[in-house]
C-alpha cells in the first residue's frame, strides 16, 4: 500500500499514517515545542497566512501548523477514511 494522503485545506495534503497527535496551539508547552522545532527546521506551516488553529505532530518529529482546528481535522479524517469528500 502506498502513502495515504488526505486534503488538509488550501493546497496542502497530509500523510495520515504519519500523524501521532493533534493539539491546540494555545498552551505554553505546545508553544515551546513549536519554538524548539522551528530552530531545528522541523516546522511546516500550511496556514497560508491564517491564524494557527491546530498543531499536528508527525512520527518523523515534524510539526505541521494548520489553519483548521483539531476537531475539524478529525472530522475531515473520518470523512476521508469513509470515502467521503473533505
C-alpha positions as CSV (number, residue, x, y, z in Angstrom):
1,X,0.0,0.0,0.0
2,X,1.2,3.5,-0.8
3,X,1.2,6.7,1.2
4,X,-2.3,7.7,2.1
5,X,-2.7,11.5,1.6
6,X,-5.7,13.5,2.9
7,X,-6.5,17.1,1.9
8,X,-5.8,19.4,4.9
9,X,-7.2,22.6,3.4
10,X,-5.9,25.1,1.0
11,X,-3.4,23.4,-1.3
12,X,-2.0,21.2,1.5
13,X,-2.3,17.4,2.0
14,X,-1.0,15.3,4.9
15,X,0.2,11.7,5.1
16,X,-2.4,10.4,7.5
17,X,-0.4,7.3,8.6
18,X,2.3,9.6,10.0
19,X,0.0,11.6,12.4
20,X,0.7,10.8,16.1
21,X,-1.2,13.7,17.7
22,X,-3.3,16.8,17.0
23,X,-3.3,19.7,19.5
24,X,-4.4,23.3,20.0
25,X,-1.6,25.8,19.9
26,X,-2.9,27.7,22.9
27,X,-0.9,26.2,25.7
28,X,2.6,27.4,26.7
29,X,4.1,23.8,26.5
30,X,2.9,23.5,22.9
31,X,4.3,26.9,22.0
32,X,7.7,25.8,23.5
33,X,7.7,22.6,21.4
34,X,6.9,24.6,18.3
35,X,9.7,27.1,19.0
36,X,12.2,24.3,19.5
37,X,11.1,22.6,16.3
38,X,11.4,25.8,14.4
39,X,15.0,26.1,15.5
40,X,15.6,22.6,14.1
41,X,13.8,23.2,10.8
42,X,11.0,20.7,11.6
43,X,8.0,23.0,11.3
44,X,5.8,23.0,8.2
45,X,3.4,25.9,8.2
46,X,0.4,25.3,5.9
47,X,-1.8,28.2,7.3
48,X,-1.3,30.4,4.2
49,X,-1.2,33.4,6.5
50,X,-4.2,32.5,8.5
51,X,-4.3,32.0,12.3
52,X,-2.8,28.7,13.6
53,X,-5.7,26.6,14.9
54,X,-4.0,23.2,15.2
55,X,-0.6,21.7,15.6
56,X,-0.1,18.2,14.1
57,X,2.7,16.1,15.3
58,X,4.2,13.5,12.9
59,X,6.1,10.4,13.7
60,X,9.2,11.9,11.9
61,X,9.4,14.7,14.5
62,X,8.0,17.3,12.1
63,X,5.2,19.6,13.3
64,X,2.5,20.9,10.9
65,X,0.8,24.2,11.7
66,X,-2.7,24.2,10.3
67,X,-5.4,26.9,10.0
68,X,-8.3,24.4,10.7
69,X,-8.9,23.3,14.3
70,X,-8.2,19.9,15.7
71,X,-11.9,19.0,15.7
72,X,-12.2,19.9,12.0
73,X,-9.1,17.9,11.2
74,X,-10.6,14.8,13.0
75,X,-13.9,15.2,11.1
76,X,-12.0,15.5,7.8
77,X,-10.0,12.4,8.6
78,X,-13.2,10.5,9.5
79,X,-14.9,11.6,6.2
80,X,-11.8,10.8,4.2
81,X,-11.5,7.3,5.8
82,X,-15.1,6.6,5.0
83,X,-14.5,7.7,1.4
84,X,-16.5,10.9,1.6
85,X,-15.3,14.3,0.3
86,X,-13.5,16.7,2.6
